Amino acid sequence: MSDLALRPASPLGDLGVMVRRATTLTIRNGDALLTSLALPIMLMLLFVYLFGGAINTGTEYVTYVVPGVIMLCASFGASLTAVAVTNDMTNGIMDRFRSMDVSGASVLGGHVAASTARNLVSTVLVLGVAFLIGFRPSASVVDWLAAVGLLLAAILALSWASAAVGLLAKTPEAASGFTFFVMFLPYPSSAFVPVETMPTWIHGFADNQPFTPMIESLRGFLLGTPVGNSPWIALAWCVGILVVSVLVTGRLFKRRTA
C-alpha cells in the first residue's frame, strides 16, 4: 500500500503493485494454495491407480489422462480468482484503492496474474508427479511451446471469466460456488474417457464444450499425435471467453463502484 501512496499514479506501476499484492495474498492463504496445488495431483493418482485399470483408452491410462488433469488444474486454479475478487469488493479495500486513483483494471489484472502464476506452478507439479508414475510425452520443442501457449490462453480466459463472476457474486461463499461449476466441466469431455464411450445423448455437449478441444490439443501436442483443427477451435474459445469476460468485468466494475 505504501508504494501506491508514495508515487504518482501510473497504470503499469499500479498493475505491478496489484500483482505483488495478489501474489502475497495467495501465499498467505495457505489452505486455498495447498488445495489448488494438491487437488489435481490427488485426482490424477485417484484416476490412474483406482480407475485406470478398468478404462480402455488404447494406450497407458496415465498417458491419456495427464492432459485432462492439466486442464482440470487450470480450471480449478483460475476459478479461485472469483473468491479473491469478491473479497476485495466486500471488505472495503476497493474504496481505499479508488481514493488512491488505482484503476479497476489494475486490481483485476493483479488477481489474474496471480492466478496465472499459481496455475503454472500447479501444472509443473502435476507434470513432475506424472513423470514419476510413467507419463512419457514425445513432444518436440515446438509442440511444448504450442502446449504452453494454449494453456496460458486458457488460464487467462478462465481467470478473467472468474473475475467477472467475482464481481457478480455478493459474498465470497457465493463466489466459491463457481469453482464447483468450473471443476465439473472437464468431466463431460475427453479428459478422463473418450467421448465415444459416453452415452449417446451427452455426445453433443461433450464434443462442443470448450474443454474438449483444449484437452485434445494438449494431448496431441504432448504425445505427438495429430491434432486436426482442435487447436484453432480451442483458441477461438479462449479468445471469445477472454474478450467477453474483459468487457463484462469493465461494465460490472463500474456498476459495483458507482
C-alpha positions as CSV (number, residue, x, y, z in Angstrom):
1,M,0.0,0.0,0.0
2,S,2.8,2.4,0.8
3,D,4.1,2.1,-2.8
4,L,0.8,3.4,-4.1
5,A,0.8,6.3,-1.6
6,L,4.4,7.4,-2.3
7,R,4.4,7.8,-6.1
8,P,2.3,9.3,-8.9
9,A,-0.4,7.2,-10.4
10,S,0.8,5.0,-13.3
11,P,-1.2,2.2,-14.9
12,L,1.8,-0.1,-15.2
13,G,3.1,0.8,-11.8
14,D,-0.4,0.2,-10.3
15,L,-0.6,-3.2,-12.1
16,G,2.8,-4.2,-10.7
17,V,1.8,-3.3,-7.1
18,M,-1.5,-5.2,-7.6
19,V,0.3,-8.3,-8.9
20,R,2.6,-8.3,-5.9
21,R,-0.4,-7.8,-3.6
22,A,-2.5,-10.6,-5.2
23,T,0.6,-12.9,-5.1
24,T,1.2,-12.2,-1.4
25,L,-2.5,-12.8,-0.6
26,T,-2.3,-16.1,-2.4
27,I,0.8,-17.2,-0.5
28,R,-0.8,-16.1,2.8
29,N,-3.9,-18.1,2.1
30,G,-2.2,-21.4,2.8
31,D,-5.4,-23.6,2.7
32,A,-6.5,-22.4,-0.7
33,L,-3.0,-22.6,-2.1
34,L,-2.4,-26.1,-0.8
35,T,-5.8,-27.2,-2.2
36,S,-5.1,-25.7,-5.7
37,L,-1.7,-27.4,-5.8
38,A,-2.5,-30.8,-4.3
39,L,-6.1,-31.5,-5.6
40,P,-5.1,-32.0,-9.2
41,I,-2.3,-34.4,-8.2
42,M,-4.7,-36.3,-5.9
43,L,-7.3,-36.6,-8.7
44,M,-4.6,-37.8,-11.1
45,L,-3.4,-40.5,-8.7
46,L,-7.0,-41.5,-8.0
47,F,-7.9,-42.0,-11.6
48,V,-4.7,-43.7,-12.6
49,Y,-4.5,-46.2,-9.8
50,L,-8.1,-46.8,-8.9
51,F,-10.0,-46.4,-12.2
52,G,-7.2,-46.7,-14.8
53,G,-7.2,-50.4,-14.9
54,A,-10.9,-50.5,-15.8
55,I,-10.8,-47.8,-18.5
56,N,-9.7,-48.7,-22.1
57,T,-8.3,-45.8,-24.0
58,G,-6.0,-47.7,-26.3
59,T,-2.9,-46.5,-24.5
60,E,-1.5,-46.4,-21.0
61,Y,-4.1,-44.6,-18.9
62,V,-1.6,-42.2,-17.3
63,T,-0.6,-41.1,-20.8
64,Y,-4.2,-40.4,-21.7
65,V,-5.3,-38.7,-18.5
66,V,-2.5,-36.2,-17.8
67,P,-3.6,-33.6,-20.4
68,G,-7.1,-33.7,-18.9
69,V,-5.7,-33.3,-15.4
70,I,-3.7,-30.3,-16.5
71,M,-6.9,-28.6,-17.8
72,L,-8.7,-29.6,-14.6
73,C,-5.9,-28.0,-12.7
74,A,-6.1,-24.8,-14.8
75,S,-9.9,-24.5,-14.4
76,F,-9.9,-25.0,-10.7
77,G,-6.9,-22.7,-10.1
78,A,-8.4,-20.0,-12.3
79,S,-11.9,-20.2,-10.6
80,L,-10.4,-19.2,-7.2
81,T,-10.0,-15.7,-8.7
82,A,-13.7,-15.3,-8.2
83,V,-13.4,-15.6,-4.4
84,A,-10.4,-13.2,-4.3
85,V,-12.3,-10.5,-6.3
86,T,-15.4,-10.8,-4.3
87,N,-13.4,-10.4,-1.1
88,D,-12.0,-7.1,-2.5
89,M,-15.5,-5.9,-3.4
90,T,-17.0,-6.6,0.0
91,N,-14.3,-5.8,2.6
92,G,-13.9,-2.1,1.8
93,I,-10.5,-2.2,0.2
94,M,-11.8,-1.0,-3.1
95,D,-12.8,2.3,-1.6
96,R,-9.3,2.8,-0.4
97,F,-7.9,1.9,-3.9
98,R,-10.3,4.4,-5.5
99,S,-9.1,7.1,-3.2
100,M,-5.6,6.4,-4.4
101,D,-6.8,6.6,-8.0
102,V,-6.0,2.9,-8.7
103,S,-7.9,1.6,-11.7
104,G,-10.1,-1.4,-11.5
105,A,-8.2,-2.9,-14.4
106,S,-5.0,-2.9,-12.3
107,V,-6.8,-4.6,-9.4
108,L,-8.4,-7.3,-11.5
109,G,-5.3,-7.7,-13.6
110,G,-3.3,-8.4,-10.4
111,H,-5.6,-11.2,-9.5
112,V,-5.5,-12.7,-13.0
113,A,-1.7,-12.5,-13.0
114,A,-1.5,-14.2,-9.6
115,S,-3.9,-16.9,-10.9
116,T,-1.7,-17.5,-13.9
117,A,1.4,-17.9,-11.8
118,R,-0.4,-20.2,-9.4
119,N,-1.6,-22.3,-12.2
120,L,1.8,-22.6,-13.8
121,V,3.3,-23.8,-10.6
122,S,0.5,-26.3,-10.2
123,T,1.0,-27.6,-13.8
124,V,4.7,-28.1,-13.2
125,L,3.9,-30.1,-10.0
126,V,1.3,-32.2,-11.9
127,L,3.8,-32.9,-14.7
128,G,6.5,-33.8,-12.2
129,V,4.3,-36.4,-10.5
130,A,3.1,-37.7,-13.8
131,F,6.7,-38.4,-14.9
132,L,7.2,-40.3,-11.7
133,I,4.2,-42.6,-12.4
134,G,5.0,-43.3,-16.0
135,F,4.0,-40.4,-18.2
136,R,6.3,-40.2,-21.2
137,P,5.5,-37.4,-23.7
138,S,7.0,-37.4,-27.1
139,A,6.6,-33.7,-27.8
140,S,9.1,-31.7,-29.7
141,V,10.3,-28.2,-28.6
142,V,7.7,-26.6,-30.9
143,D,5.0,-28.9,-29.5
144,W,5.9,-27.9,-26.0
145,L,5.8,-24.3,-26.9
146,A,2.4,-24.7,-28.5
147,A,1.0,-26.6,-25.5
148,V,2.3,-23.9,-23.1
149,G,0.9,-21.1,-25.3
150,L,-2.6,-22.8,-25.4
151,L,-2.5,-23.5,-21.7
152,L,-1.7,-19.8,-20.9
153,A,-4.5,-18.7,-23.2
154,A,-6.9,-21.0,-21.4
155,I,-5.8,-19.8,-18.0
156,L,-6.1,-16.1,-18.9
157,A,-9.6,-16.7,-20.3
158,L,-10.8,-18.7,-17.4
159,S,-9.3,-16.3,-14.9
160,W,-11.0,-13.2,-16.4
161,A,-14.3,-15.2,-16.6
162,S,-13.8,-16.0,-12.9
163,A,-13.1,-12.3,-12.1
164,A,-16.4,-11.4,-13.8
165,V,-18.2,-14.0,-11.5
166,G,-16.4,-12.4,-8.6
167,L,-17.9,-9.0,-9.4
168,L,-21.4,-10.6,-9.8
169,A,-21.3,-12.5,-6.5
170,K,-22.4,-10.7,-3.4
171,T,-20.4,-12.9,-0.9
172,P,-17.2,-15.0,-1.1
173,E,-19.4,-18.0,-0.3
174,A,-21.5,-17.4,-3.4
175,A,-18.3,-16.9,-5.5
176,S,-16.8,-20.2,-4.3
177,G,-19.8,-22.0,-5.9
178,F,-18.3,-21.1,-9.2
179,T,-15.3,-23.4,-8.5
180,F,-17.6,-26.4,-8.4
181,F,-19.2,-25.5,-11.8
182,V,-15.8,-25.0,-13.5
183,M,-14.4,-28.2,-12.0
184,F,-17.4,-30.1,-13.3
185,L,-17.0,-29.1,-17.0
186,P,-13.8,-31.2,-17.7
187,Y,-15.7,-34.4,-16.7
188,P,-18.2,-34.5,-19.6
189,S,-15.3,-34.0,-22.0
190,S,-12.5,-36.2,-23.3
191,A,-10.4,-35.5,-20.1
192,F,-10.8,-38.9,-18.5
193,V,-12.5,-41.2,-21.0
194,P,-13.0,-41.0,-24.8
195,V,-16.3,-39.2,-25.7
196,E,-17.5,-42.1,-27.8
197,T,-17.7,-44.3,-24.6
198,M,-20.2,-41.9,-23.1
199,P,-24.0,-42.3,-23.5
200,T,-25.1,-41.0,-26.9
201,W,-27.3,-38.2,-25.5
202,I,-24.2,-36.5,-24.0
203,H,-22.0,-36.6,-27.1
204,G,-23.3,-33.3,-28.4
205,F,-22.4,-31.4,-25.3
206,A,-19.1,-33.2,-24.7
207,D,-17.9,-32.6,-28.3
208,N,-18.8,-29.0,-28.4
209,Q,-17.9,-27.6,-25.0
210,P,-14.6,-25.6,-24.6
211,F,-12.6,-28.2,-22.6
212,T,-12.7,-31.0,-25.2
213,P,-10.8,-29.2,-27.9
214,M,-8.4,-27.7,-25.3
215,I,-7.7,-31.2,-23.9
216,E,-7.4,-32.8,-27.3
217,S,-5.0,-30.1,-28.4
218,L,-2.8,-30.6,-25.3
219,R,-3.0,-34.4,-25.7
220,G,-1.9,-34.1,-29.4
221,F,0.9,-31.6,-28.7
222,L,2.3,-33.7,-25.7
223,L,2.0,-37.1,-27.3
224,G,3.0,-36.1,-30.9
225,T,-0.3,-37.2,-32.4
226,P,-2.4,-35.4,-35.0
227,V,-4.5,-32.5,-33.6
228,G,-6.6,-31.6,-36.6
229,N,-8.4,-28.4,-36.1
230,S,-8.7,-28.7,-32.3
231,P,-6.1,-26.1,-31.5
232,W,-7.9,-23.5,-33.6
233,I,-11.3,-24.3,-32.0
234,A,-9.7,-24.2,-28.6
235,L,-8.0,-20.9,-29.4
236,A,-11.3,-19.5,-30.6
237,W,-13.0,-20.5,-27.4
238,C,-10.2,-18.9,-25.4
239,V,-10.3,-15.6,-27.3
240,G,-14.1,-15.5,-27.2
241,I,-14.2,-16.1,-23.4
242,L,-11.4,-13.6,-22.8
243,V,-12.9,-10.8,-24.9
244,V,-16.4,-11.2,-23.4
245,S,-15.1,-11.5,-19.9
246,V,-12.9,-8.4,-20.1
247,L,-15.8,-6.4,-21.5
248,V,-18.2,-7.7,-18.8
249,T,-15.7,-7.1,-16.0
250,G,-15.3,-3.5,-17.1
251,R,-19.1,-2.9,-17.0
252,L,-19.6,-4.8,-13.8
253,F,-16.8,-3.0,-12.0
254,K,-18.2,0.4,-12.9
255,R,-21.6,-0.6,-11.7
256,R,-20.3,-2.0,-8.4
257,T,-18.1,1.0,-7.7
258,A,-20.5,3.7,-8.9
